[in-house]
Amino acid sequence: MKEVIYEKRGKIAYVTLNRPEAMNAINLQMHEELWAVWEDFDADDGVELAIVTGAGDEAFCAGADLKSHVPMWLENNKAGYPRDKLKDGIGGLTRGLHRIYKPIIGAINGWAVAGGLETALACDIRIASENAMFGSFEVRRGYHHGDGGIVRMVNICGAGIALEMNLTGEAINAQRAQQCNLVSKVVAQNQLMEVAEEMAATILRNDPWAIRSAKETVMNVIGRPLDDQLAYETITGYSGLSNPRVPGLLRDFAAKTDKGRAGKNTTEL
């Protein structure tokens, strides 16, 4: 692979968008490479979590590379094209391969705009460097997000910030993004990967079945009526009793002998 650096270290897969000379914009080759990466990550039982970032310090991802995408979009400007795109979101993670239930952390190291913002939003947890910027500039050019940017922004941040960013076409900085719940943490640039790995370690100490089921549940209850949400959570939550590790863990939990307790009976994991 040329446009994406894909490494596996222990249980973590590292995915680096590798076109720093173009602010890591996603050209057609990177798009295809990302599809291959996410398919491999999903299928490989040896890795449990991915960290996504951009090469260099300037940008996480500037979205679709217009040199390659604009000719394709104009050439395919026909009635059926939007339906054809339903299974082909940018880079796969935004739509098409969005049902990966392993956790994905976005380490946002600079500008995340357009499809880059959509890629960041498709991650489960976003940690931003202090110089990260987030923007939706498409409305300045006659269109708007089409690969999950509006949908995920509404689900993650609420309609208010989604409307502000998508109607004004103005960017927000990392601090404002944290206030809007778009990112979980803002850290110094030179600490970004360290903090992302600390977050990964916190997740990986937990049971993999429970992690994936919890992610699946969150994804599937968004937008449903309350009764449907509660029913879905009950089914997935109590399905955990079939997890072969659970009986022993529950017995240790009841006896207050399990590892990783909080409160007055705190124990190390």
C-alpha positions in Angstrom: 0.0 0.0 0.0 1.2 3.5 -0.8 -1.5 6.0 0.3 -2.3 4.3 3.6 0.2 3.0 6.2 -1.3 -0.1 7.9 0.5 -1.6 10.9 -0.6 -4.1 13.5 1.1 -4.0 16.9 -0.4 -6.4 19.4 -4.1 -6.0 19.6 -4.0 -2.5 17.9 -4.2 -1.7 14.2 -2.7 1.6 13.2 -4.1 3.3 10.1 -2.3 6.4 8.9 -3.6 8.4 5.9 -0.3 9.0 4.1 -0.6 11.9 1.6 0.8 14.8 3.7 1.8 16.7 0.6 -2.0 16.9 -0.2 -3.2 17.3 3.4 -4.0 13.5 3.4 -6.8 14.1 0.9 -8.5 10.8 -0.2 -7.8 10.1 -3.9 -9.2 7.1 -5.6 -6.3 4.9 -4.7 -6.4 5.8 -1.0 -10.2 5.2 -1.1 -9.5 1.7 -2.5 -6.7 1.1 0.0 -8.9 2.1 2.9 -11.6 -0.3 1.9 -9.0 -3.1 1.9 -7.6 -2.0 5.3 -11.0 -1.9 7.0 -12.0 -5.2 5.5 -8.8 -6.8 6.8 -9.2 -5.1 10.3 -12.8 -6.4 10.6 -11.8 -10.0 9.6 -8.6 -10.3 11.7 -9.3 -11.9 15.1 -5.8 -10.9 16.2 -6.6 -7.2 16.5 -9.3 -5.7 18.6 -9.0 -1.9 18.1 -7.8 0.6 15.5 -6.3 4.1 15.8 -6.6 6.3 12.8 -4.5 9.4 12.2 -3.0 11.5 9.4 0.6 11.8 8.3 2.4 15.0 9.2 1.2 17.8 11.5 -1.0 19.9 9.1 -4.0 17.7 8.5 -5.9 14.6 9.6 -7.7 14.6 6.2 -8.8 17.3 3.8 -11.6 15.1 2.4 -11.9 13.8 -1.1 -9.1 14.8 -3.5 -11.0 17.0 -6.0 -8.4 16.3 -8.7 -9.6 12.7 -8.9 -13.1 13.0 -7.5 -14.6 15.9 -9.4 -14.1 14.4 -12.9 -15.7 11.2 -11.6 -18.6 13.0 -10.0 -19.3 15.1 -13.1 -19.0 12.1 -15.4 -21.5 10.1 -13.2 -24.0 13.0 -12.8 -27.1 11.0 -13.5 -30.2 10.1 -11.7 -29.1 6.7 -10.5 -25.7 7.7 -9.2 -26.7 8.6 -5.6 -28.3 5.1 -5.3 -25.1 3.5 -6.7 -23.1 5.4 -4.0 -25.1 3.9 -1.1 -22.7 1.1 -0.6 -19.6 3.1 -1.3 -18.9 5.8 1.3 -15.6 7.6 1.2 -12.9 5.3 2.5 -15.5 2.7 3.4 -15.7 3.6 7.0 -18.2 6.4 6.5 -20.7 4.1 4.7 -20.4 0.5 3.4 -18.0 -0.8 6.1 -19.6 1.3 8.9 -20.9 -1.9 10.7 -17.5 -2.8 12.1 -18.1 -3.4 15.8 -14.5 -3.3 16.9 -13.6 0.1 18.5 -12.0 2.8 16.3 -10.2 5.8 17.8 -9.6 8.9 15.7 -6.4 10.8 16.6 -7.1 14.1 14.9 -3.8 15.7 14.3 -4.8 18.7 12.2 -7.5 19.9 9.7 -10.4 17.5 9.4 -12.7 19.0 6.7 -15.3 17.7 4.3 -14.8 13.9 3.8 -12.0 14.2 6.4 -14.6 15.4 9.0 -16.9 12.6 7.9 -14.1 10.1 8.4 -13.4 11.5 11.9 -17.1 11.4 12.8 -17.2 7.7 11.7 -14.6 6.9 14.4 -16.1 5.9 17.8 -13.9 8.2 19.9 -12.0 11.3 18.7 -9.0 12.7 20.4 -7.8 16.0 19.0 -4.5 17.8 19.0 -4.7 21.4 20.2 -4.2 22.6 16.6 -6.9 20.5 15.1 -9.7 22.2 13.1 -13.0 20.9 11.9 -15.1 22.2 9.0 -17.9 21.7 6.5 -17.2 24.0 3.6 -19.3 22.2 0.9 -22.2 24.7 1.2 -19.9 27.4 -0.3 -19.8 25.3 -3.5 -23.4 24.3 -3.9 -23.6 21.0 -2.1 -23.3 19.5 1.4 -22.1 16.3 3.1 -23.2 13.1 1.5 -21.1 10.5 3.3 -22.5 10.7 6.8 -21.3 14.1 7.9 -24.7 15.6 8.7 -26.2 12.4 10.1 -23.3 11.7 12.5 -23.0 15.3 13.5 -26.6 15.4 14.5 -26.3 12.1 16.4 -23.0 13.0 18.1 -23.3 16.8 18.6 -27.0 17.6 18.2 -28.9 19.6 15.6 -27.7 22.9 16.9 -24.0 22.5 16.0 -24.9 20.5 12.9 -26.9 23.4 11.6 -24.3 26.0 12.6 -21.5 24.2 10.8 -23.4 23.2 7.8 -25.2 26.5 7.2 -22.3 28.9 7.9 -19.6 26.8 6.3 -17.2 28.0 9.0 -14.6 25.9 10.8 -14.4 25.4 14.6 -11.2 24.7 16.6 -10.4 21.8 18.8 -11.6 23.5 22.0 -15.0 24.4 20.6 -15.2 20.9 19.2 -14.7 19.5 22.7 -17.5 21.7 24.0 -19.8 20.4 21.3 -19.0 16.8 22.2 -17.3 16.3 18.8 -14.1 15.3 20.5 -13.5 13.7 23.9 -10.1 15.2 24.7 -7.8 18.0 23.4 -4.1 17.4 23.9 -0.7 18.8 22.8 0.3 17.7 19.3 3.3 15.7 20.6 1.1 13.8 23.1 -1.7 12.9 20.7 -0.7 9.3 19.9 0.3 8.6 23.5 -3.1 9.7 24.7 -4.8 7.7 22.0 -2.9 4.6 23.0 -3.8 5.2 26.7 -7.5 5.3 25.6 -7.0 2.1 23.6 -5.4 0.4 26.6 -8.4 1.4 28.8 -10.8 -0.1 26.2 -8.7 -3.2 25.7 -8.7 -4.1 29.4 -12.4 -4.9 29.0 -14.1 -8.0 27.5 -14.0 -8.0 23.7 -17.5 -9.4 23.3 -19.0 -6.8 25.7 -17.2 -4.0 23.9 -18.5 -5.0 20.5 -22.0 -5.6 21.7 -22.1 -2.2 23.4 -20.9 -0.5 20.2 -23.5 -2.4 18.2 -26.2 -1.4 20.7 -25.3 2.3 20.6 -25.4 2.3 16.8 -28.7 0.5 16.6 -30.7 2.5 19.2 -30.1 5.9 17.7 -33.3 7.5 16.5 -35.6 4.7 17.7 -38.6 5.3 20.0 -37.8 4.8 23.7 -39.6 1.4 24.0 -37.7 0.1 21.0 -34.4 1.4 22.5 -35.1 -0.3 25.8 -36.1 -3.6 24.2 -33.0 -3.7 22.0 -30.7 -2.9 25.0 -32.3 -5.7 27.0 -31.8 -8.2 24.3 -28.2 -7.4 23.7 -27.3 -6.8 27.3 -28.7 -10.0 28.6 -27.3 -11.9 25.7 -24.0 -11.4 27.5 -25.0 -14.2 29.8 -24.1 -16.6 27.0 -20.5 -15.2 26.9 -18.5 -18.1 28.3 -16.4 -15.7 30.5 -19.4 -14.2 32.2 -20.4 -16.8 34.8 -17.0 -16.8 36.4 -16.8 -13.0 36.2 -20.2 -12.6 37.8 -19.4 -14.9 40.6 -16.2 -13.1 41.3 -18.1 -9.8 41.1 -20.7 -10.9 43.6 -18.0 -12.1 45.9 -16.0 -8.8 45.5 -12.9 -10.7 44.4 -12.8 -9.7 40.8 -10.1 -7.5 39.3 -10.8 -4.0 38.2 -13.2 -2.9 41.0 -13.9 0.7 41.6 -15.0 2.5 44.8 -14.0 1.3 48.3 -13.1 -2.2 47.0 -10.8 -0.9 44.3 -8.5 -3.5 42.7 -6.1 -3.4 39.8 -7.0 -5.0 36.5 
